[in-house]
Amino acid sequence: MVTLTRRSDITLKQFEAVAWQGEGVRLAPEALARIAAARVAFMRLIEDPAINIYGVTSGYGSRAGQRLRPEDRKRHAAQPNHGTAATFGEPFPKRVTRGFVLARLANLIEGHAAVRPKLAEAVAAMLDQGSLPDVPSIGNSGAGEILALGHLFAALGESVGLEEKEHLALINGSPCAAALIADAALASRKRIAIAKEILALAAEAFKAPLEAYDAVLETLWQDPAEAEALAAIRDLIAGGATERRPYQAPVSFRIVPRILGRAIRARDAAIHAAQVSLASITDNPVYIPPAEDSRFPNGRVLSNGGYHNGMAAPVLDDLAAGWADLCTLAERQSAKLLDGKVSLLPESLRTDPDDPRELIPVPMVAVGLGERARHAAQRSFLPGAESGGFGQNDVGVASFLAWQKEATAGKAFDGCLAVLGLVAAEALDVTGREAPPALRARLAFIRRHAPPITALRALGPDLGRLSEAITLEIFGRSA
């Protein structure tokens, strides 16, 4: 059970515990007291007949110019509203939906949503339930996240009963973007760790000269991400073959630290964006309690653009682009390993009619996967929303589609890692070599799902099992 006292408690570590590993959440007594005090002050604030607060003293959306009389506010707030739950199709994975709920609490926990403690506790309690409402992953656009959050919180709103401002507090803001960034950041950490091992295994199978990974390059290049990649390859192939290729390896082997470094930079940017976004107040309108601004004894309310996370799509796009470029390296390395004129490995890997290995089609699979990744990695731009919204809703969000594209590119890269891993394993096998000590566990992992080829067989099932095993290692039971 994760206890939240402040929004700063909603970290990437806690996201992993709650969204991926299924931990429950409770709000600390101090948090509930703060929420209650903010609610009391907010209710005093809206007694001012001159105040104008979107969705509280006015209608929603195109009815924002309609002023509500004090006696109409409660009825307006209590009306069931399923209208924003308009999307349909394949739902988000449950780990992602749990992430939406956790990130929703950031607006509530310090009183900035001005809700009752009862509603905040009900949101937290959703994470203790056996299941959450399905949130369709297709068609989420518009000027914010109300389409997805409408599905997630409609039933909760009816069961708890909503009062002034509470409907907006459930469906406004950008908790989905925060959760999508965090989900991709966690996956990128694990995917890069696997990529380091399989790329190092391929370098060892190729007997790539070690100079391309020399420590002195770290000081020459002056980039922490590329230094991490250099050190990883160097450490993983330590203890490998002493006799290496007599001249430089192809470009696809020598630029691994540069291209892997790019993916590491994207990973780090995603981690930073997740840490910032998960704990950010993004409500609209957002309530500033009097404790945070003593000039306003009842607090104040600001209409703002917090529901649009400007970091989400760019960091997700950068991850997707990193996976797409790494797909290209994996495909090229697979093909070069099979070309004895380049790899200097036995031609029996591809030409001996008595050898049961029929590996030439295998890199072709990586070509197709790479194309899938490259198509998914196209840049995400701001969508116009006038045709899908009315009045003020004239610019949409790109975070949902950017997450889907990153997930597609990442899954394609998992497949390319499976291709490269199988080819590298066979190259070691045909030359009778062991993997370096740090890579033996990864080689054993590959062989569990793609056993050594001793008789001609279709390799699609092997590659499929290996690719799925890589994805499962990344996401664990939350996959």
PLY file of the C-alpha trace (Angstrom):
ply
format ascii 1.0
element vertex 479
property float x
property float y
property float z
element edge 478
property int vertex1
property int vertex2
end_header
0.00 0.00 0.00
1.40 3.37 -1.09
0.61 6.34 1.17
0.42 9.78 -0.44
0.84 12.91 1.66
1.91 15.42 -0.97
1.84 15.45 -4.76
5.63 15.14 -4.71
5.04 11.59 -3.44
3.75 10.62 -6.90
7.10 9.64 -8.37
8.11 7.30 -11.17
9.02 4.71 -8.54
5.55 4.92 -7.02
4.01 4.84 -10.49
5.75 1.55 -11.16
4.55 0.15 -7.82
0.93 1.20 -8.36
0.39 1.03 -12.13
2.66 -1.88 -13.06
2.81 -3.92 -9.86
-0.74 -3.39 -8.58
-0.08 -1.68 -5.24
-3.01 0.14 -3.64
-3.06 3.79 -2.55
-4.25 5.59 0.57
-4.29 9.30 1.32
-2.53 10.35 4.50
-4.57 12.15 7.22
-2.57 15.33 6.58
-3.57 15.24 2.93
-7.26 14.75 3.75
-7.14 17.66 6.21
-5.58 19.89 3.55
-8.21 18.84 0.99
-11.00 19.56 3.47
-9.65 23.02 4.35
-9.34 23.92 0.66
-12.91 22.82 0.03
-14.28 24.99 2.83
-12.41 28.04 1.53
-13.53 27.37 -2.05
-17.16 27.16 -1.03
-16.81 30.56 0.68
-15.21 31.93 -2.48
-18.09 31.04 -4.79
-20.55 32.89 -2.52
-19.23 36.09 -4.10
-21.94 37.05 -6.64
-19.36 38.73 -8.89
-17.08 35.74 -9.26
-16.94 33.86 -12.58
-15.58 30.31 -12.46
-15.84 28.13 -15.54
-18.07 25.09 -15.00
-19.02 26.21 -11.48
-20.76 29.58 -11.84
-21.10 29.01 -15.59
-21.97 26.18 -17.94
-19.47 23.89 -19.66
-17.87 24.20 -23.10
-19.98 26.20 -25.51
-22.17 27.25 -22.57
-19.27 28.93 -20.77
-20.93 32.32 -21.23
-24.08 31.15 -19.43
-24.09 32.37 -15.81
-25.68 30.09 -13.21
-27.71 31.39 -10.33
-26.56 30.21 -6.87
-29.62 28.00 -6.54
-28.85 26.31 -9.89
-25.22 25.45 -9.18
-25.80 22.30 -7.15
-28.27 20.93 -9.67
-25.84 21.70 -12.49
-22.99 20.00 -10.64
-25.00 16.88 -9.76
-26.25 16.13 -13.27
-24.97 12.76 -14.54
-22.59 13.42 -17.39
-21.56 10.54 -19.61
-21.35 12.77 -22.67
-17.57 12.89 -22.82
-17.27 9.08 -22.90
-17.58 9.05 -26.68
-14.57 6.97 -27.79
-14.63 3.25 -28.48
-12.45 0.33 -29.53
-9.47 -1.48 -28.01
-8.89 -0.38 -24.40
-5.63 0.79 -22.92
-3.71 -1.86 -20.96
-4.77 -2.00 -17.33
-1.35 -0.80 -16.17
-1.93 2.40 -18.17
-5.46 2.89 -16.83
-4.15 2.47 -13.28
-1.57 5.10 -14.12
-4.33 7.50 -15.17
-5.98 7.12 -11.77
-2.77 7.59 -9.82
-1.80 10.69 -11.80
-5.31 12.09 -11.27
-4.57 12.35 -7.54
-1.88 15.02 -8.10
-4.57 17.67 -8.64
-6.54 16.56 -5.59
-4.01 15.88 -2.87
-3.10 19.47 -1.98
-6.52 21.01 -2.51
-6.01 22.50 -5.98
-9.10 20.77 -7.37
-11.23 22.03 -4.44
-13.04 18.69 -4.10
-14.36 17.06 -0.96
-12.14 14.55 0.85
-14.84 11.97 0.13
-14.25 12.23 -3.62
-10.46 12.19 -3.32
-10.63 9.02 -1.21
-12.99 7.44 -3.74
-10.51 8.09 -6.55
-7.68 6.52 -4.53
-9.92 3.56 -3.66
-10.37 2.75 -7.36
-6.83 1.36 -7.26
-7.85 -1.23 -4.67
-10.66 -2.59 -6.82
-10.33 -5.77 -8.81
-10.94 -4.00 -12.10
-11.22 -0.51 -13.52
-13.49 0.76 -16.29
-12.14 0.14 -19.77
-10.75 3.29 -21.39
-10.77 3.03 -25.21
-7.41 3.84 -26.77
-8.77 4.90 -30.16
-10.08 8.36 -31.00
-8.87 10.32 -28.00
-8.30 13.85 -29.20
-9.95 17.17 -28.64
-8.59 20.02 -26.56
-7.84 17.93 -23.47
-8.31 14.47 -22.01
-12.03 14.56 -21.28
-12.86 11.73 -23.71
-10.64 9.20 -21.94
-11.33 10.48 -18.43
-15.08 10.46 -19.08
-14.94 6.67 -19.46
-12.74 6.29 -16.40
-14.70 8.37 -13.91
-18.34 8.40 -15.07
-19.43 5.55 -12.79
-17.47 6.93 -9.84
-19.15 10.30 -10.19
-22.58 8.69 -10.08
-21.77 6.50 -7.08
-20.25 9.27 -4.97
-22.52 12.09 -6.11
-20.86 15.22 -7.42
-21.00 18.77 -6.07
-19.68 22.10 -7.34
-16.50 21.81 -9.44
-16.09 18.08 -8.86
-17.09 16.91 -12.33
-14.40 19.09 -13.88
-11.92 17.92 -11.26
-12.39 14.36 -12.51
-12.14 14.94 -16.26
-9.93 18.02 -16.67
-6.16 18.35 -16.47
-3.58 16.04 -18.06
-3.15 12.93 -15.89
-3.32 10.71 -18.97
-0.33 12.40 -20.57
1.65 12.09 -17.34
0.83 8.38 -17.10
1.60 7.72 -20.77
5.02 9.37 -20.44
5.72 7.39 -17.25
4.67 4.12 -18.86
6.97 4.69 -21.83
9.82 5.82 -19.58
9.67 2.63 -17.52
9.53 0.49 -20.64
12.45 2.35 -22.20
14.69 1.66 -19.20
14.17 -2.06 -19.53
14.20 -2.14 -23.34
17.54 -0.33 -23.46
19.03 -2.71 -20.90
18.09 -5.67 -23.13
19.28 -3.86 -26.25
22.70 -3.29 -24.72
23.10 -7.03 -24.17
21.92 -8.18 -27.59
23.90 -5.52 -29.43
26.97 -6.53 -27.41
26.30 -10.20 -28.20
26.21 -9.34 -31.91
29.49 -7.41 -31.63
31.05 -10.43 -29.97
29.64 -12.84 -32.57
31.11 -10.59 -35.29
34.42 -10.30 -33.40
34.11 -6.55 -33.86
37.37 -4.75 -33.02
37.25 -3.37 -29.48
38.63 0.02 -30.48
35.15 1.19 -31.51
34.15 0.99 -27.84
37.37 2.31 -26.26
37.00 4.34 -23.05
38.96 7.25 -24.48
36.04 7.94 -26.83
33.97 8.96 -23.83
36.18 11.99 -23.25
36.39 12.74 -26.97
32.63 12.68 -27.53
31.69 14.40 -24.24
28.16 13.03 -24.00
26.97 11.15 -20.89
24.47 9.03 -22.82
27.07 7.91 -25.36
29.53 7.27 -22.52
26.94 4.98 -20.94
26.55 3.10 -24.21
30.30 2.77 -24.72
30.84 1.50 -21.19
27.97 -0.98 -21.49
29.25 -2.58 -24.70
32.79 -2.64 -23.38
31.82 -4.25 -20.07
29.47 -6.79 -21.61
32.01 -8.18 -24.10
34.84 -8.26 -21.56
36.36 -11.73 -21.49
35.27 -12.48 -25.05
37.41 -13.53 -28.00
40.98 -12.31 -27.81
41.56 -12.57 -31.53
39.33 -9.97 -33.17
38.57 -9.00 -36.74
41.76 -7.58 -38.34
40.14 -4.40 -39.65
37.23 -2.14 -38.75
33.71 -3.49 -38.57
30.88 -2.14 -40.76
29.29 1.17 -39.82
26.32 -0.56 -38.18
28.66 -1.93 -35.50
30.84 1.13 -35.03
27.99 3.62 -34.55
26.16 1.56 -31.94
27.36 3.81 -29.07
26.12 6.89 -30.94
22.69 5.53 -31.89
22.18 3.70 -28.61
23.27 6.93 -26.92
20.47 8.72 -28.71
17.93 6.26 -27.30
19.48 6.69 -23.83
19.06 10.48 -24.11
15.42 9.94 -25.09
15.00 7.61 -22.12
16.45 10.19 -19.75
14.24 12.93 -21.19
11.19 10.71 -20.75
12.13 9.94 -17.15
12.53 13.66 -16.43
9.22 14.50 -18.12
7.48 11.73 -16.18
8.85 12.89 -12.83
7.73 16.46 -13.54
4.35 15.56 -15.04
3.24 13.02 -12.44
3.47 15.59 -9.64
2.22 18.60 -11.63
-1.01 20.47 -10.92
-2.81 20.61 -14.26
-6.42 21.33 -13.32
-8.53 23.83 -15.23
-9.82 25.91 -13.67
-7.23 25.47 -10.91
-7.90 26.55 -7.35
-5.13 28.32 -5.40
-5.89 27.79 -1.69
-5.45 30.77 0.66
-2.55 29.00 2.36
-0.57 29.49 -0.87
-1.51 33.15 -1.42
-2.47 35.12 1.69
-3.66 38.09 -0.41
-6.80 36.10 -1.16
-8.46 34.96 2.09
-10.74 32.53 0.25
-8.24 31.56 -2.40
-8.58 32.24 -6.11
-9.25 30.37 -9.35
-7.27 30.52 -12.60
-8.40 29.32 -16.01
-5.30 27.97 -17.74
-3.86 25.42 -20.18
-2.63 22.83 -17.73
-4.68 20.13 -19.47
-2.25 20.29 -22.41
1.06 18.57 -21.58
3.55 20.09 -24.00
6.30 17.60 -23.07
4.37 14.41 -23.80
4.34 14.08 -27.59
7.95 15.28 -28.15
9.49 12.85 -25.64
7.37 9.96 -26.91
8.30 10.83 -30.49
11.98 10.85 -29.58
11.71 7.39 -28.03
9.92 6.07 -31.12
12.61 7.54 -33.38
15.30 5.91 -31.25
13.65 2.50 -31.61
13.29 2.98 -35.36
16.97 3.79 -35.84
18.03 0.89 -33.63
15.84 -1.37 -35.79
17.97 -0.33 -38.75
21.18 -1.24 -36.91
19.77 -4.62 -35.84
18.71 -5.47 -39.39
22.04 -4.40 -40.90
24.05 -6.30 -38.30
21.96 -9.44 -38.82
22.61 -9.32 -42.57
26.34 -8.62 -42.14
26.76 -11.53 -39.74
25.37 -13.84 -42.42
27.64 -12.47 -45.15
30.89 -14.38 -44.73
32.74 -12.00 -47.02
32.05 -9.25 -44.52
31.85 -11.08 -41.20
34.70 -13.51 -41.97
32.50 -16.17 -40.37
31.94 -19.57 -42.02
29.85 -19.34 -45.16
27.92 -22.37 -43.92
25.74 -19.88 -42.07
24.07 -19.20 -45.38
25.40 -21.23 -48.31
26.29 -24.81 -47.31
23.51 -27.08 -48.66
24.30 -29.63 -45.97
23.95 -27.11 -43.15
20.44 -27.04 -41.63
20.52 -23.30 -40.99
18.35 -21.38 -43.44
18.94 -17.89 -42.05
18.87 -15.64 -45.11
15.12 -14.89 -44.69
15.61 -13.88 -41.08
17.03 -10.36 -41.68
14.16 -9.80 -44.11
11.85 -9.99 -41.10
13.85 -7.20 -39.48
13.40 -5.07 -42.62
9.63 -5.36 -42.29
9.75 -4.61 -38.57
11.99 -1.62 -39.18
9.53 -0.24 -41.71
6.77 -0.61 -39.15
8.86 1.28 -36.60
9.76 4.04 -39.06
6.14 4.58 -40.05
5.18 4.78 -36.37
8.00 7.22 -35.61
6.63 10.06 -37.71
6.55 13.35 -35.79
3.41 14.26 -33.85
2.11 17.79 -34.40
-0.65 19.73 -32.70
-3.98 18.62 -34.14
-6.55 21.28 -34.85
-9.76 20.50 -32.99
-12.32 22.96 -34.33
-14.02 20.22 -36.34
-14.11 17.96 -33.30
-14.90 20.60 -30.72
-16.80 23.83 -30.54
-16.17 27.41 -29.52
-13.04 27.63 -27.43
-11.79 24.07 -28.15
-9.67 24.89 -31.18
-6.41 22.91 -30.59
-6.20 19.23 -29.69
-3.68 17.09 -27.81
-1.29 14.63 -29.47
-0.17 12.62 -26.44
-2.49 9.63 -26.87
-1.50 8.97 -30.47
2.17 9.65 -29.71
2.09 6.96 -27.01
0.50 4.47 -29.40
3.16 5.20 -32.02
5.97 4.82 -29.49
4.49 1.52 -28.30
4.28 0.28 -31.91
7.88 1.26 -32.65
9.07 -0.29 -29.38
7.32 -3.58 -30.10
8.87 -3.62 -33.59
12.30 -3.12 -32.04
11.64 -6.05 -29.69
11.18 -8.15 -32.83
14.40 -6.81 -34.37
16.25 -7.69 -31.15
14.85 -11.22 -31.48
16.17 -11.44 -35.05
19.61 -10.14 -34.11
19.77 -12.32 -31.01
18.98 -15.49 -32.96
21.52 -14.73 -35.70
24.22 -13.83 -33.16
23.55 -17.03 -31.22
23.90 -19.11 -34.38
27.11 -17.29 -35.33
28.61 -18.17 -31.95
27.38 -21.75 -32.30
28.80 -22.33 -35.79
32.22 -21.14 -34.60
32.07 -23.16 -31.39
32.41 -20.13 -29.09
30.91 -19.29 -25.74
29.48 -15.89 -24.95
31.50 -13.59 -22.69
30.63 -14.11 -18.98
28.33 -11.06 -18.73
26.31 -12.25 -21.76
25.86 -15.92 -20.95
22.52 -15.38 -19.22
21.21 -13.47 -22.24
22.43 -16.16 -24.62
20.69 -18.81 -22.48
17.52 -16.68 -22.61
17.70 -16.62 -26.41
18.27 -20.37 -26.56
15.27 -21.10 -24.32
13.00 -19.57 -26.93
15.03 -20.27 -30.08
16.99 -23.52 -29.60
20.08 -24.25 -31.72
19.18 -25.18 -35.29
20.07 -28.83 -35.84
17.50 -29.56 -38.57
15.80 -27.39 -41.13
12.72 -25.77 -39.62
10.57 -22.69 -40.01
12.05 -20.01 -37.76
8.95 -17.83 -37.50
7.73 -19.57 -34.32
11.18 -19.19 -32.73
11.33 -15.50 -33.55
7.77 -14.99 -32.35
8.45 -16.66 -29.00
11.68 -14.76 -28.55
10.13 -11.40 -29.44
7.22 -11.97 -27.04
9.64 -13.06 -24.31
11.57 -9.80 -24.74
8.36 -7.77 -24.50
7.28 -9.74 -21.45
10.64 -9.12 -19.79
10.12 -5.40 -20.34
6.56 -5.17 -19.00
6.43 -8.15 -16.66
2.98 -9.19 -15.51
1.61 -5.78 -16.53
2.08 -6.56 -20.25
0 1
1 2
2 3
3 4
4 5
5 6
6 7
7 8
8 9
9 10
10 11
11 12
12 13
13 14
14 15
15 16
16 17
17 18
18 19
19 20
20 21
21 22
22 23
23 24
24 25
25 26
26 27
27 28
28 29
29 30
30 31
31 32
32 33
33 34
34 35
35 36
36 37
37 38
38 39
39 40
40 41
41 42
42 43
43 44
44 45
45 46
46 47
47 48
48 49
49 50
50 51
51 52
52 53
53 54
54 55
55 56
56 57
57 58
58 59
59 60
60 61
61 62
62 63
63 64
64 65
65 66
66 67
67 68
68 69
69 70
70 71
71 72
72 73
73 74
74 75
75 76
76 77
77 78
78 79
79 80
80 81
81 82
82 83
83 84
84 85
85 86
86 87
87 88
88 89
89 90
90 91
91 92
92 93
93 94
94 95
95 96
96 97
97 98
98 99
99 100
100 101
101 102
102 103
103 104
104 105
105 106
106 107
107 108
108 109
109 110
110 111
111 112
112 113
113 114
114 115
115 116
116 117
117 118
118 119
119 120
120 121
121 122
122 123
123 124
124 125
125 126
126 127
127 128
128 129
129 130
130 131
131 132
132 133
133 134
134 135
135 136
136 137
137 138
138 139
139 140
140 141
141 142
142 143
143 144
144 145
145 146
146 147
147 148
148 149
149 150
150 151
151 152
152 153
153 154
154 155
155 156
156 157
157 158
158 159
159 160
160 161
161 162
162 163
163 164
164 165
165 166
166 167
167 168
168 169
169 170
170 171
171 172
172 173
173 174
174 175
175 176
176 177
177 178
178 179
179 180
180 181
181 182
182 183
183 184
184 185
185 186
186 187
187 188
188 189
189 190
190 191
191 192
192 193
193 194
194 195
195 196
196 197
197 198
198 199
199 200
200 201
201 202
202 203
203 204
204 205
205 206
206 207
207 208
208 209
209 210
210 211
211 212
212 213
213 214
214 215
215 216
216 217
217 218
218 219
219 220
220 221
221 222
222 223
223 224
224 225
225 226
226 227
227 228
228 229
229 230
230 231
231 232
232 233
233 234
234 235
235 236
236 237
237 238
238 239
239 240
240 241
241 242
242 243
243 244
244 245
245 246
246 247
247 248
248 249
249 250
250 251
251 252
252 253
253 254
254 255
255 256
256 257
257 258
258 259
259 260
260 261
261 262
262 263
263 264
264 265
265 266
266 267
267 268
268 269
269 270
270 271
271 272
272 273
273 274
274 275
275 276
276 277
277 278
278 279
279 280
280 281
281 282
282 283
283 284
284 285
285 286
286 287
287 288
288 289
289 290
290 291
291 292
292 293
293 294
294 295
295 296
296 297
297 298
298 299
299 300
300 301
301 302
302 303
303 304
304 305
305 306
306 307
307 308
308 309
309 310
310 311
311 312
312 313
313 314
314 315
315 316
316 317
317 318
318 319
319 320
320 321
321 322
322 323
323 324
324 325
325 326
326 327
327 328
328 329
329 330
330 331
331 332
332 333
333 334
334 335
335 336
336 337
337 338
338 339
339 340
340 341
341 342
342 343
343 344
344 345
345 346
346 347
347 348
348 349
349 350
350 351
351 352
352 353
353 354
354 355
355 356
356 357
357 358
358 359
359 360
360 361
361 362
362 363
363 364
364 365
365 366
366 367
367 368
368 369
369 370
370 371
371 372
372 373
373 374
374 375
375 376
376 377
377 378
378 379
379 380
380 381
381 382
382 383
383 384
384 385
385 386
386 387
387 388
388 389
389 390
390 391
391 392
392 393
393 394
394 395
395 396
396 397
397 398
398 399
399 400
400 401
401 402
402 403
403 404
404 405
405 406
406 407
407 408
408 409
409 410
410 411
411 412
412 413
413 414
414 415
415 416
416 417
417 418
418 419
419 420
420 421
421 422
422 423
423 424
424 425
425 426
426 427
427 428
428 429
429 430
430 431
431 432
432 433
433 434
434 435
435 436
436 437
437 438
438 439
439 440
440 441
441 442
442 443
443 444
444 445
445 446
446 447
447 448
448 449
449 450
450 451
451 452
452 453
453 454
454 455
455 456
456 457
457 458
458 459
459 460
460 461
461 462
462 463
463 464
464 465
465 466
466 467
467 468
468 469
469 470
470 471
471 472
472 473
473 474
474 475
475 476
476 477
477 478
